[in-house]
Amino acid sequence: MKGKLPSIVMVFVALALVLSLVAVVAVAPKEASADPGTLKWSEIAIPQEGVEGDWALADGSDVGPIAVSPDGGTLFAAAYNLNVSDAGTGWYGLGNWSLMRSTDGGYGWKNPITKIDGTAYTTFKAFGDNNAIVDIVVSPDWADDAIVLVATTANVYISDDRGVEFTSTATSGTLGSITSLDAALDEDGRLTMVAGSTTDVWLKTWVGGWVAQSVGNDVHDVAFSPNYAGDGQIVAVVFDGTSTTMVRAKFWEEAWAATLDDAEILDKDSTSDESVRASIGFPDDYDALLGPVFVGIQTQDVGTNPLTIGDVWRIDWSSIKSTATDLNVRGVTAGVTPTDTDIWSIAVSGNADEALILAGPKEVLATAEPVQLLVHYSTDGGASWTPAIRPPSGLNSPYLALGSTAAYVGTSGTESAFGYSIAVGELPEGACWGETGLIDTVISVIKDVAASPGYDVDGMLYMVTGNASSLANSLWLTTADRITWDRALYYLLASPELSFDMVALPEDFPTDLSVFVAQSGTTMILRSDLAGAFWLKTIYARAAITAMTVVDADTIYTGDASGNVWRTTNAGTRWYKPDESEITGTVTSIVVEPEGAILVGSSDERVYICYDESEAYEFERVGPVTGPGATVTLVAFDADYAENNTIYAGNKSGLIYRFVIDESTVWDRISPDTATINLSGLVVMDDGTLYASDLTADAGVWRSVNPTELIEEGGPDFEQMLTDLPENAVLELLRVVPGSNILFAVNTNASHQLIAFTDTLTGKPSPALPEDESTAGVILEAGDDYGLARVTLVWERMTGALNYSYQVAYDDEFKSIVASGYIAGTVKDVILNPGETYYWRVRVGAVGSWVGSPLLSPWSETWSFTTTLGPGAARPILENPEAGAEDVVLQPVLEWSGLIDATNYELEVARDCDWTDLVIDKTGDNALGAVTTYAVPSGVLDYDTSYCWRVTALSETAVSPPSDTGSYTTMAEPTPAEAAPTPAWVWMVIAIGAILLIALVVLIMRTRRPV
């Protein structure tokens, strides 16, 4: 892709956590299961080949020229040899080229073509053009015109509807053999095209035909200046057919080199050499009069001449002497001699002196010095170069393109693919590459699976697959949508030391983003420190690996065929093995318990344990001389091993055993006597559920929610997980999401089918009513159950449960069950004796079967209740005083109704109804006995005061609910007695006396003589 393009941001894998490493382009939903089925097996979508798989896989294909729309939302790729017939109007491939389009970041691809020149065709071959696609270009004005251009060696096609209908623009052979194509907007905003060919540079304006530009023959590449609308410049790389390769420029209608001198490409001896291909890239600050422009050159050695000119060159324009500077992608050899690197394509972004330049050498030369990979990158305008830390897959011919959201590449050769550059931390684009679609591989077998503990949130699932035809293995990682996959690693037969058939994650992934892969039977372990974005750490085990377990980024355990368990705590810098060990035979499995104990299964039919590797890294045999029998393939700790010392072991002879350390004297078989479990997986989850996958066809996975239950008490229970299991399924591999009950299994009968199951019934049902240790029930007053208590049991519904089993008993060990049964709902009435204490529990279970509905759950916690006494409301009814009575005397007689079997009554009278200020407390030892009245003694109650009162009945075994709360108000206090009234005659005497006294005083005053 030519022209200036913005810098890019693209990441590898989507983590919804703070520690997320990568994010991917949003993907349209596909018709496949993205999540494990709830209580049923469902197929997990993995990369598929052909049309049905949206060409995620394309065995035997190659990816040619690619293009990306300016908004990054649409990708185009030329694909070679897509071997799927189309019986309609054309066909894909069959040894020919096809145009493919992706709108989901390169994960899914479709052929968009429906018509060419108005006639129904789906390929250019069907149209009659059976030539290679050499270039694809999208319009700079894509948002408005949706134009895409495709050049074959014989023709140029244009579509204005994103590649659905095309129109041919050149008669076959008119332009010569076309090598390159570009498009730009002219000064009037109209699309203009330019093509390079073996005969000339050809220009086509919006309304005109193709016009030769007289540059000369053998045009390897041609491009418009990024500012063509203003400067009218065209740049071309031309070989004169004999010895000279030049980079030439022209403006508008003037001749080539009229303004700027040609830049000649010279070899180390300042002589020309033959070039066969070129690729042009412009920096963002390109100046049409000064440059620079970057050019990748591929040359062809003549005879034994080693002095080629292949490399990335910087062209600086001048009207006097334009210069071409060899940027030496692979540096120098022996400290002084510049290297030559044949470049297939380049892509450029940023300003010239600090530009990001991606250079794609023609082919992989892994043994060359310096090494030659499919992508080398520079972040300083070509002053220095670095080979990709993780190069794209494939062996040759990388086509590079930069878009607004990512850098992309299409490659050819074995395991070729369409891929994208992964943005990792401070690393630049081009350092790490992943593959998304059109991948030249098949999935013949799934060898291993590992899920992130946070799978519910981050959706990260790793899968190792094998390609039987190329003997290549691939490591895949789900993207955020859990449907599409990135290929995180692959290896070829040419590099057998990179083989791998197992993948492992540390215990605290994704906090620790380490990922490990290894090949059984070899010593090589590869570690990625960034979730598989790239792989820089190689660890060598001390012996060929027969089993491996990873604890963290630095702590690894491996087993070997000599019975050794090796440990490293520094990522392989140093390995240890026990000074003392009883292990013999081949180590078949290693499990590390969270507190540090290590369990080992061996081919000598025994199990071994190291109780605490931090104190004494020693292994001793578990149990008697005879172990679980046959080759012990798998071992597991019980979820509560720290408390119960229980471990499990199994073998392919069909048996699962249990042993309690310091208690058992023999290994107890716990798998059903009626079943032979051809064990292929054994896992115990955090909640104690044990799962065992079975190699027998249609057997599925065996499950026990009570693997520690005593055998003499009927346990453990085992059942098969068969719902929606694929027909004739043979489960060779069992993996789980740590800390959850999501299971993944590989069905080998379907060649490469990954299935999954979400078990929502491993938890205990939750009782709701009656509350634990409460009094419950209603005494029935009629019918056959007259006088008995009806109690309603209520529990919470469990996701996916169809039926429940309940039990009610007199004892908490349920040896004296009085009521039991099955019900589809979560509410059940039981009829019980009054005044008795009962225990109850519930689990998910099926009617008339020992299996679940669809699976068993553990029994709930055991709750108890005591049934009520007497008829009716089964509690005393207050009769006197009536509720709300007033003017009640201070010594009332309180009366209530009695209950059958009641031996005592408790009476409470208080000044408030929250019973904090009791004036009468006849409870406990002060209860009243079997009476239904109580005379309040003198001096207890006060005048004009409100009181609350209630009564509770008791029997020898039960207590009734309290009665309703009664209330009454005592009488007002009487006033003191009044004195008798004074008679009227007394008042008359007093009045007469007063009158006489007044008259006497007046007489005296009048008769008094002066002195």
Phi, psi and omega in degrees: 000131183259166174099168180279138182226146181293163177292166192235153175224117179211135180238171197268308187227144181268121170249131176279358181271166177303329182275019185301137180268320192215157173222149185235164177299138181303140185244135178294142181301147177238160182278076178202158181284127178263338184233153177301141179291145179278114180059029174201155177281136176224149181278132176271128181295126174240166181305132182238158182266152170079194184301317183295332178264015183052031176058034169300318176246142179215079185300131177081005184264170171228155177251126180262219181304146180230161176208152180228137179293154182305329180275357178077001186274343182230132180241144174236146177213141171270125182244138182250132172070048171277101193275067175224124181286150173234107186284359182278249186261007180179201179202159173275137163056251192052048180091008184234180185264145178227147173268128180237150181230141177229139176239016181231034176082012177099008179275321180239139184229145177219153172277115185276345192289132174239332182216148171227125184052040173082357180248147184291107173220148177247352177219158177291331177297316179298330178286345180112001181255091183265052184239161181292143171281123185252343179198150174226134181223138173253151182295141173298338180257037186307321184300332182256326186249345177052036184269134173231139181243138179231129177247126165263178178294346186244344189205161173237129183244145180232138177228137177251016179227042174066028173097012181277310179238130183244154172236132178283147184241351182218134175293141183309124177090350182299319184265003189084197178274110186289138180244336187200166185207147173211164180218149177206170175261134179279187184296342177259010178077019181260148183289133176234142182240149174223137180233142173254147181213183178287352182249330185181181166262132183241131181247136177228117175278175185299325184251351185255178176269187179284130183237125179293142184252003172058048178269340187119182183263175180052065175275114181279325178203151178218146182206148171281148169302145177303337181249039187304322182300334180259324185251346176062028185267141172238137179242137181221146172255121190231136171251131187281003177092350180237300185208353190243130172249127183230150169254121188239157180218150174215156178242130176047234185269002183286169180282161175297141178066012178293325180253318183245138179290146175295145174257116183269135178271118183241153179275189186297336179264016180062030175240159181280163177214168185279127176252152181235349182200152178211160178216130185253140175218138182250139171284168182294329183261029182301134177245123185298338180263342184241328187089210355277164170236142181256139184226130173262134185237134169247135181239174180230119179297141176252116181063233181259011182289115181268357188272072179276170180246012182297130177173186170262131183241146173256126180253121175249121185284150173203147177285343181258305181212096174290144185242149176238121183249124178287121184269359172049073182306320181258019175072218182234159176252150181054022175082349185225331188270119178297145177273163171239133183226115177292122185254126179276318179202160175225163172215141188229143176210145179094171180289153195307309188287343178232027185291146167275119178241124174257124180242130180251098175303156186300324185206165177279128172232078188294336182263000180290161177230111358290162183299146176240114179248179185284343175220131167239149183227154175228141178246009181228039176069022177097002179294327178217156185224152177223132174291149181304135177296319172231100184287163175293159179283167185105172185243341184199175171053060179280124173263123184251146175211144176249133178236184182287341183240349185193165165259142184233158179213144171236135186232170179234171179092180183303133180062027177292168185189170163266131183220179181219159180274131183267125176277117182233111177054231181271358180292141181283166172301140181100347181283323183228137182230143175234165181246140184240322185205173183052038185275127183281075178200170169230159175254100181275331183204146172261120187263330181197158179218141175218130183249144174296141174302336178263030186306322180302330183260309187267344177066020186274117180226126179258145182217130175260128179233162178236145176251108186296328185285320181259359183055035179254144174252150178228144171252125183246154177222129179295149174270185187298332182278353179064014176246312180273162186226146166260141172272118186266342182191149173208165175217158180244163177302332180295342179230068186297338180293346179264012180296152176203144177226009177218150177228142182219145177242148176291164185298325184256027171297138008264011171302316170260112187272020179289143174226136182240141168230150180205162178245122177299142181088357177235179181251356187272132174235131176254140178234133170253135180267357182228058171060018179101006180296320172205165189231103184248343185257122174249126182243135180249120176288164182281340181209161180306132189280128172249342176202150181212140174223136180250133177260309177211189186301333185247344186255117184224141173243134173230151174244159179227181185284351180261011178084014179269141171247111183264145180226136169233141177245008180224040175056041172092357177299323177214139179243148178235153168225158185299141172289330179232125181205137178264002185293132170233163181081189181271132176288120184256337178202148179226128177231132179251124180279146185308329181272002173110354176288150182233131180245136184229133171258147185223158179289354179274016176075017184232169179237143182231154183221143167247117189289328181199099185294339181287339181257312181212105183280077182226145180245137176228157182290143176264125175083195184289179182302316176279131182258208181293351176092153181053194178283119180284103185274328187219145177225160180202147171272146170292153181300329180253034182306322182300335180257325188248357176056030184262135177229164181228154176211152180210165180215170183283002175278356172102023184232146173237132185240160177228144178216136177252112183297137181070010179225310182288149174249343177221161172282121181270127173286127180247345177291154187301142177294335185271001185227145172250114183261106177282088194296130172234355177197142180217119183218139172244126184274172183298333180271004176096354180289135179255133177239141178220116178278150189237128179286351179288136180302135178068009182275334177069221180240131175274150189216139174222125177269356180224056185293345179266357183296141184297137181296321181292347177258014174098357183255176353282162174269132174240140176216162183258140178265098190240351186300122180060022174294132180304145182300135179060026181297136174239112187266108184267340187222136177230125176225155181229159171278116183306136178079006180226190174233044172259125183246144172239139178221152178252123178267104183284343179290340178257019178071303182207066180247124176257123180239160185214160186212129173255114184265103182268004187247025177272342177278168180273139171300154182251113174298150180237309181218147353294151178297151183302133177063030179258172172263134188216161172109161176235131179283127182281139186252001180206167176085186182295336182261023181305133177085351178269164182260131173260120181244134179259118177268133181227136176220166182278145181287144176253140182302123176089352182288136179256325179217156179234148174250133180236155177219139173233133185216165176282341184234156184280358173260000174059042173269344179237070184284131180249343178207137179199166179160193183230149180206144180281333181270196181239019178226130181217127174272135174234145181256123187225167176290146177285154173068026181239153176263133182231159175239145181215157179204168183212151175212166173281129181198157183260148181297129174067021182215154177273355177269170185277187182224081000279346178226157175289150166247164171295160173294146176294174170298149179274126177246160178232159173206162176241129181288155184283173181251154166072175184277183174058232184284355178061037174202156181300148176246124181288132185244324183208131358293157176293155181300127178081011182299149179238167179055037179282136181296162184285348179232064182284163172256115180275132184229146178211166179279150179266162178241147178298140177072001179287133180249345179209155173231140177252131183242134176229130175232130184219158177284349178221163183268008171259007169061036178261346182233071183286138173250337174227123181228091179253068179235168178060232180293343180265011181304157191276350186087190185277057179241158181237016175221159177206124179268121182287126182288167180292147174086001181268316183262155179251158176295150171048049182227141178270140180229148172250148178210154180205162183224140176236136179264146179229143170242189179294335186235354188217163176229130179281162170297154176298154175294171169301155180278123176265160178215149175204165180234131181284166182292160177284154179289132180293151177275160179295155181291143182271150178288157181291147182289148181286131181298155183292326183292332179294317180296328179291318179298316181297322181292316180296318180298320181295322181295315181298321181295319180295319181297321180296318181296319181296318182297319182295320183293325182284329186266004182284128180272149176289153180274000000 
